[in-house]
Amino acid sequence: MAEYTVHKLGQLGDGVIDDPMGEIFAPFTLPGERIEGDVERGRIAAAKIIEPVADRIKPACKHFKICGGCSMQHASDELLATWKVDKTKEALSLAGLTPVFRPIITSPPQSRRRATFAAKRTKKGAMVGFHGRASDTIVEITECPVSDPALMAGMDAFAQFARLGTSRKAVLRISATTSLHGLDVKIENGKELSPTEIAQFAQIASAYKILRLMWNDDVIAQSDPPSQAMGAAQVVPPSGAFLQATDAGEAALVSTVLEIVGNAKRVTDLFAGCGTFALPIASQAAVHAVEGERPMMDALNAGWRNAGGLHDVRVETRDLFRRPLMIDEFKKVDAVVIDPPRAGAASQIAELAKSDVARIAFVSCNPATFARDARVLVDGGYELDWVQVIDQFLWNPHVELVAQFTKQK
């Protein structure tokens, strides 16, 4: 074994060693640490820490390193916060952009409101957990300091579903989300259920406050709508629909977006989802909400109509990758909110950059594609005023942000 010194953290959180033969990656190590290990294909899979740094802390979970979820519980909160902001700055710097950065906002432990579990039947019953790191093996978990306790309270129900609804060769994919009054659960890869089994599943769902249970492609049990609060409205998203990872993170995103929108009276919300931003904005402005998935638009529209007292919300189902809004569609718009997926929104940004919209609230979950799109907006005459990093993924390399762009007409 050879000794090395870790120089920095890579984009995925692994320690990086600058070696004459090229970079070497060492998971679960931190900058400044002296380590020992064997290099194979540019990685040290099981580094021995010879000299730890002060930022190394005791992991919060006993499943750390074997569970495929958190990868950075060995690092202090201060180190992680600095690293997430710095790697966002680096992405923007590569695009020639150096905006002001606000202090990072981080969601607390036990606040993740959605998770995807793996479950399978065993000789003695069933097991539920997460896939191991870079593995198809299921790691059975008994605790998760990231997840909302309501998710963990459903684990017994998930085990019963696996025992009753699958063979020992199959693995269930269980997507669970907390709602205002209970869980919303979608299960895939299950066997076809008999009427008797469906009745059993409905009883289990009732006992564990699972408000909606979707099995493969069918809702087999629903007691009450699994509603989500979005501004003054309550929305029932389609089963398995995208939602922000934590309530605290969503609140921070919404607050920041509302600040950017300001006193705008006409707002366009691009990639609007089920209304995370559109419905809070509708308390003060008319909104044109655009999204490619019709079920999400239907959920947003129903939430708006049932809320009452909101400004007008016009929904449009439209593939913004193939048919972005064009420059003339922004003529009477005071502010735009855009929250694209990880790939960014190159086609839409190209059109938006030509517009004279005064304010843009850009929400992103990928600093690299955000930097690319931000460069296009700046080249089109926009100022990138500031960036707010928001961390909804504790102990995970994932980064989200909100940025303010303005243009003087």
C-alpha positions as CSV (number, residue, x, y, z in Angstrom):
1,M,0.0,0.0,0.0
2,A,1.1,3.5,-0.7
3,E,0.4,6.7,1.2
4,Y,-1.3,9.8,-0.3
5,T,-2.6,13.2,0.7
6,V,-6.1,14.2,-0.4
7,H,-6.1,17.6,-2.1
8,K,-9.8,18.4,-2.7
9,L,-13.3,17.0,-3.1
10,G,-14.5,16.0,-6.5
11,Q,-17.9,16.8,-8.0
12,L,-19.5,13.7,-6.5
13,G,-17.9,14.2,-3.1
14,D,-15.0,11.7,-3.4
15,G,-11.6,12.8,-2.2
16,V,-9.2,13.7,-5.1
17,I,-5.5,13.1,-5.0
18,D,-3.4,15.0,-7.5
19,D,-0.9,12.3,-8.8
20,P,1.7,12.6,-11.6
21,M,-0.1,9.8,-13.3
22,G,-3.5,11.5,-13.1
23,E,-6.2,12.1,-10.5
24,I,-6.9,9.4,-8.0
25,F,-10.4,9.2,-6.4
26,A,-10.8,8.0,-2.8
27,P,-14.4,7.9,-1.5
28,F,-15.1,8.8,2.2
29,T,-12.0,10.9,2.5
30,L,-11.5,14.7,3.1
31,P,-9.1,17.4,1.9
32,G,-5.9,17.4,3.9
33,E,-6.1,13.8,5.1
34,R,-3.2,11.4,4.8
35,I,-4.5,8.0,3.6
36,E,-3.2,4.7,2.6
37,G,-4.5,2.3,0.1
38,D,-4.2,0.4,-3.2
39,V,-5.1,2.1,-6.4
40,E,-7.2,0.2,-8.9
41,R,-8.4,1.9,-12.1
42,G,-7.8,5.3,-10.6
43,R,-9.6,4.7,-7.4
44,I,-8.8,3.7,-3.8
45,A,-11.9,1.8,-2.9
46,A,-11.1,1.3,0.8
47,A,-8.8,4.0,2.0
48,K,-7.3,3.7,5.5
49,I,-7.2,7.1,7.2
50,I,-3.8,7.6,8.7
51,E,-4.2,11.3,9.7
52,P,-7.7,12.6,9.8
53,V,-8.6,16.3,9.6
54,A,-10.7,18.3,12.1
55,D,-13.7,18.3,9.7
56,R,-14.1,14.5,9.9
57,I,-17.0,13.7,12.2
58,K,-18.8,10.6,13.4
59,P,-21.5,9.6,10.8
60,A,-25.1,10.1,11.9
61,C,-26.3,6.7,10.6
62,K,-25.2,3.2,11.4
63,H,-25.9,2.2,7.8
64,F,-23.4,4.8,6.4
65,K,-21.0,3.5,3.7
66,I,-23.1,0.4,2.9
67,C,-26.4,2.2,2.1
68,G,-26.4,3.8,-1.3
69,G,-28.0,7.0,0.0
70,C,-25.8,9.5,1.9
71,S,-22.2,9.6,0.8
72,M,-20.8,12.4,3.0
73,Q,-21.9,11.9,6.6
74,H,-18.2,11.8,7.5
75,A,-17.8,15.6,6.7
76,S,-18.7,18.5,9.0
77,D,-21.7,20.7,8.1
78,E,-19.3,23.7,7.6
79,L,-17.1,21.8,5.1
80,L,-20.1,20.6,3.1
81,A,-21.8,24.0,3.0
82,T,-18.5,25.6,1.8
83,W,-17.9,22.9,-0.8
84,K,-21.4,23.1,-2.3
85,V,-21.2,26.9,-2.7
86,D,-17.6,26.6,-4.0
87,K,-18.5,24.1,-6.7
88,T,-21.4,26.2,-7.8
89,K,-19.0,29.2,-8.0
90,E,-16.5,27.1,-10.0
91,A,-19.2,26.1,-12.5
92,L,-20.1,29.7,-13.1
93,S,-16.5,30.9,-13.2
94,L,-15.9,28.4,-16.1
95,A,-18.6,30.3,-17.9
96,G,-17.0,33.6,-17.1
97,L,-19.6,34.6,-14.4
98,T,-18.7,35.8,-10.9
99,P,-22.0,36.8,-9.2
100,V,-22.6,37.6,-5.6
101,F,-23.5,34.5,-3.5
102,R,-25.8,34.6,-0.6
103,P,-25.3,32.3,2.4
104,I,-26.4,28.7,1.8
105,I,-29.7,27.5,3.2
106,T,-29.7,23.9,4.4
107,S,-32.6,21.6,5.2
108,P,-32.4,20.0,8.6
109,P,-32.1,16.2,9.3
110,Q,-35.3,14.1,9.2
111,S,-36.9,16.4,6.7
112,R,-36.8,14.5,3.4
113,R,-40.4,14.0,2.5
114,R,-40.0,11.6,-0.4
115,A,-37.9,8.4,-0.8
116,T,-37.7,5.4,-3.0
117,F,-37.3,2.1,-1.1
118,A,-36.5,-1.4,-2.4
119,A,-38.4,-4.4,-0.9
120,K,-38.4,-8.1,-1.4
121,R,-39.8,-11.2,0.0
122,T,-37.5,-13.5,2.0
123,K,-37.7,-16.9,3.6
124,K,-38.6,-15.4,7.0
125,G,-40.9,-12.6,5.7
126,A,-39.6,-9.5,3.9
127,M,-36.9,-6.9,3.9
128,V,-37.1,-3.2,3.1
129,G,-34.2,-0.8,2.5
130,F,-32.2,1.0,-0.1
131,H,-29.8,-0.4,-2.7
132,G,-26.2,-0.6,-1.6
133,R,-23.6,1.7,-3.1
134,A,-23.2,0.9,-6.8
135,S,-25.0,-2.4,-6.2
136,D,-28.2,-4.2,-6.8
137,T,-28.1,-5.6,-3.2
138,I,-30.7,-4.3,-0.9
139,V,-29.4,-2.9,2.4
140,E,-32.1,-3.5,5.0
141,I,-32.4,-0.3,7.1
142,T,-33.7,0.3,10.6
143,E,-33.0,4.0,10.7
144,C,-32.6,7.0,8.4
145,P,-31.6,10.3,9.9
146,V,-32.4,12.1,6.6
147,S,-36.0,10.9,6.1
148,D,-39.1,12.3,7.7
149,P,-40.2,10.0,10.5
150,A,-43.6,9.5,8.7
151,L,-41.7,7.7,5.9
152,M,-40.0,5.4,8.3
153,A,-43.3,4.7,10.0
154,G,-44.5,3.1,6.8
155,M,-41.7,0.5,6.7
156,D,-43.7,-2.2,8.3
157,A,-46.5,-1.7,5.7
158,F,-43.9,-1.8,2.9
159,A,-42.6,-5.1,4.2
160,Q,-46.2,-6.6,4.3
161,F,-46.7,-5.5,0.7
162,A,-43.5,-7.3,-0.3
163,R,-44.5,-10.4,1.6
164,L,-48.0,-10.6,0.1
165,G,-47.4,-9.1,-3.4
166,T,-44.3,-10.5,-4.9
167,S,-42.1,-13.5,-5.4
168,R,-38.7,-14.0,-3.8
169,K,-37.1,-13.2,-7.1
170,A,-38.7,-9.9,-7.7
171,V,-37.8,-6.6,-6.1
172,L,-40.5,-4.0,-5.4
173,R,-39.8,-0.3,-6.1
174,I,-41.7,1.7,-3.5
175,S,-41.9,5.5,-3.9
176,A,-43.3,7.1,-0.8
177,T,-44.2,10.8,-0.2
178,T,-45.5,12.5,2.9
179,S,-48.6,14.6,2.4
180,L,-50.6,16.9,4.6
181,H,-52.5,14.0,6.4
182,G,-50.7,10.8,5.5
183,L,-48.5,8.9,2.9
184,D,-48.8,8.7,-0.8
185,V,-47.3,5.4,-2.0
186,K,-46.6,4.1,-5.5
187,I,-45.4,0.5,-5.9
188,E,-43.9,-0.9,-9.1
189,N,-42.9,-4.4,-10.2
190,G,-45.5,-6.2,-8.1
191,K,-47.5,-9.3,-9.2
192,E,-51.1,-9.2,-10.3
193,L,-53.3,-9.1,-7.3
194,S,-56.6,-10.9,-6.7
195,P,-59.7,-9.1,-5.3
196,T,-59.0,-10.7,-1.9
197,E,-55.4,-9.5,-2.0
198,I,-56.5,-6.0,-3.0
199,A,-58.8,-5.9,0.0
200,Q,-55.9,-7.0,2.3
201,F,-53.7,-4.2,0.9
202,A,-56.5,-1.7,1.5
203,Q,-56.6,-2.7,5.1
204,I,-52.8,-2.4,5.5
205,A,-53.0,1.1,3.9
206,S,-55.7,2.2,6.3
207,A,-53.8,1.0,9.3
208,Y,-50.6,2.9,8.3
209,K,-52.2,6.1,7.1
210,I,-51.4,5.5,3.5
211,L,-54.0,7.7,1.8
212,R,-53.4,6.6,-1.7
213,L,-51.8,3.3,-2.8
214,M,-50.9,2.7,-6.4
215,W,-49.9,-0.8,-7.4
216,N,-48.2,-1.0,-10.8
217,D,-50.5,1.2,-12.9
218,D,-53.6,1.1,-10.8
219,V,-54.8,2.9,-7.7
220,I,-56.0,0.0,-5.5
221,A,-56.7,2.0,-2.3
222,Q,-57.5,5.6,-1.5
223,S,-59.2,6.9,1.6
224,D,-58.5,10.7,1.3
225,P,-56.7,12.8,-1.3
226,P,-52.9,13.0,-0.5
227,S,-52.9,16.8,-0.7
228,Q,-49.8,19.1,-0.7
229,A,-50.0,22.7,0.4
230,M,-48.9,25.1,-2.4
231,G,-49.4,28.7,-1.3
232,A,-53.0,29.2,-0.4
233,A,-54.0,26.1,-2.4
234,Q,-54.1,22.4,-1.8
235,V,-53.0,20.2,-4.7
236,V,-53.3,16.5,-5.2
237,P,-50.3,15.6,-7.4
238,P,-50.4,12.6,-9.8
239,S,-49.0,9.5,-8.1
240,G,-45.2,9.6,-8.2
241,A,-45.1,13.2,-9.5
242,F,-42.0,15.3,-8.9
243,L,-42.1,17.4,-5.7
244,Q,-39.3,19.3,-3.9
245,A,-37.4,17.0,-1.5
246,T,-38.1,18.8,1.8
247,D,-40.8,21.2,3.1
248,A,-38.1,23.5,4.4
249,G,-36.3,23.5,1.1
250,E,-39.5,24.2,-0.8
251,A,-40.3,27.1,1.5
252,A,-36.8,28.6,0.9
253,L,-37.2,28.2,-2.8
254,V,-40.6,29.8,-2.9
255,S,-39.6,32.7,-0.6
256,T,-36.6,33.5,-2.8
257,V,-38.6,33.2,-6.0
258,L,-41.3,35.5,-4.6
259,E,-38.6,38.0,-3.7
260,I,-37.3,38.1,-7.2
261,V,-40.8,38.3,-8.8
262,G,-41.5,41.3,-6.5
263,N,-44.5,43.3,-7.5
264,A,-44.9,41.9,-11.0
265,K,-48.5,41.7,-12.1
266,R,-48.1,39.2,-15.0
267,V,-45.8,36.2,-14.4
268,T,-45.0,33.2,-16.6
269,D,-43.9,30.0,-14.8
270,L,-42.0,27.6,-17.1
271,F,-41.7,24.0,-16.2
272,A,-44.4,24.7,-13.6
273,G,-44.9,21.2,-12.3
274,C,-48.0,21.0,-10.0
275,G,-47.7,24.6,-9.0
276,T,-44.9,24.9,-6.5
277,F,-44.2,28.5,-7.6
278,A,-47.3,29.3,-9.7
279,L,-49.8,29.0,-6.9
280,P,-47.9,31.1,-4.3
281,I,-47.4,33.7,-6.9
282,A,-51.1,33.7,-7.8
283,S,-51.8,35.3,-4.4
284,Q,-50.4,38.5,-5.9
285,A,-50.2,38.2,-9.7
286,A,-51.8,36.6,-12.7
287,V,-49.8,33.5,-13.8
288,H,-49.3,31.6,-17.1
289,A,-48.1,28.2,-16.0
290,V,-46.5,26.0,-18.6
291,E,-45.6,22.3,-18.2
292,G,-45.1,19.3,-20.5
293,E,-47.1,16.8,-18.4
294,R,-50.9,17.2,-18.6
295,P,-51.6,15.4,-15.3
296,M,-49.5,17.9,-13.5
297,M,-51.3,20.8,-15.2
298,D,-54.7,19.3,-14.3
299,A,-53.6,19.0,-10.7
300,L,-52.4,22.6,-10.6
301,N,-55.6,23.8,-12.3
302,A,-57.8,21.9,-9.8
303,G,-55.8,23.3,-6.8
304,W,-56.2,26.9,-8.1
305,R,-60.0,26.5,-8.8
306,N,-60.6,24.9,-5.4
307,A,-58.6,27.5,-3.5
308,G,-60.6,30.6,-4.4
309,G,-59.4,34.2,-4.0
310,L,-56.4,33.8,-6.2
311,H,-55.5,35.8,-9.2
312,D,-56.0,34.2,-12.6
313,V,-53.9,31.2,-13.4
314,R,-53.8,30.0,-17.1
315,V,-52.4,26.6,-17.6
316,E,-50.8,25.3,-20.8
317,T,-49.5,21.8,-21.5
318,R,-46.5,22.3,-23.8
319,D,-43.2,20.5,-24.4
320,L,-40.8,23.4,-23.8
321,F,-37.9,21.4,-25.2
322,R,-39.5,21.1,-28.6
323,R,-41.8,24.1,-28.5
324,P,-40.3,26.8,-26.3
325,L,-42.2,30.0,-25.7
326,M,-41.1,32.5,-28.4
327,I,-40.1,36.1,-27.9
328,D,-43.5,37.5,-28.8
329,E,-45.1,35.4,-26.0
330,F,-43.1,37.4,-23.4
331,K,-44.2,40.9,-24.6
332,K,-46.7,41.5,-21.8
333,V,-44.9,39.5,-19.1
334,D,-43.3,41.3,-16.1
335,A,-41.4,38.4,-14.7
336,V,-40.5,34.8,-15.5
337,V,-39.9,31.8,-13.3
338,I,-38.0,28.9,-14.8
339,D,-37.3,25.6,-13.1
340,P,-36.0,23.1,-15.7
341,P,-34.8,19.5,-15.1
342,R,-31.1,18.7,-14.8
343,A,-30.5,19.0,-18.5
344,G,-31.3,22.7,-18.3
345,A,-33.4,24.5,-21.0
346,A,-31.2,25.5,-23.8
347,S,-33.9,26.1,-26.4
348,Q,-36.2,28.0,-24.0
349,I,-33.3,30.1,-22.6
350,A,-32.3,31.1,-26.2
351,E,-35.7,32.6,-26.7
352,L,-35.9,34.1,-23.2
353,A,-32.6,35.8,-23.7
354,K,-34.0,37.8,-26.6
355,S,-36.9,39.1,-24.6
356,D,-37.3,42.3,-22.6
357,V,-38.8,40.6,-19.5
358,A,-37.5,42.7,-16.6
359,R,-37.0,39.9,-14.0
360,I,-36.2,36.2,-14.2
361,A,-36.1,33.8,-11.2
362,F,-34.0,30.8,-12.4
363,V,-34.3,27.7,-10.2
364,S,-31.8,24.9,-11.0
365,C,-30.7,21.5,-9.7
366,N,-27.5,21.4,-11.8
367,P,-24.8,24.1,-11.5
368,A,-23.2,23.0,-14.8
369,T,-26.2,23.4,-17.0
370,F,-27.3,26.5,-15.1
371,A,-23.9,28.1,-15.8
372,R,-24.3,27.3,-19.5
373,D,-27.8,28.8,-19.6
374,A,-26.9,31.8,-17.4
375,R,-24.1,32.7,-19.9
376,V,-26.7,32.8,-22.7
377,L,-28.9,35.2,-20.6
378,V,-26.0,37.4,-19.8
379,D,-24.9,37.5,-23.4
380,G,-28.5,38.6,-24.2
381,G,-28.3,41.6,-22.0
382,Y,-29.3,40.3,-18.6
383,E,-27.5,40.9,-15.3
384,L,-26.9,38.0,-13.0
385,D,-27.5,39.8,-9.7
386,W,-27.0,37.0,-7.2
387,V,-27.2,33.3,-6.5
388,Q,-28.7,31.5,-3.6
389,V,-27.6,27.9,-3.0
390,I,-30.3,25.8,-1.3
391,D,-29.3,22.4,0.1
392,Q,-32.3,20.0,0.3
393,F,-30.0,16.9,0.1
394,L,-28.2,16.6,3.4
395,W,-24.9,14.6,3.2
396,N,-25.3,14.2,-0.5
397,P,-23.4,16.0,-3.3
398,H,-26.6,17.3,-4.9
399,V,-26.9,21.1,-5.2
400,E,-29.9,23.4,-5.9
401,L,-30.0,27.1,-6.4
402,V,-32.1,30.1,-7.2
403,A,-30.7,33.1,-9.2
404,Q,-31.9,36.6,-10.0
405,F,-31.5,38.0,-13.5
406,T,-32.7,41.5,-14.4
407,K,-32.7,43.5,-17.6
408,Q,-33.3,47.2,-18.1
409,K,-35.7,48.0,-20.9
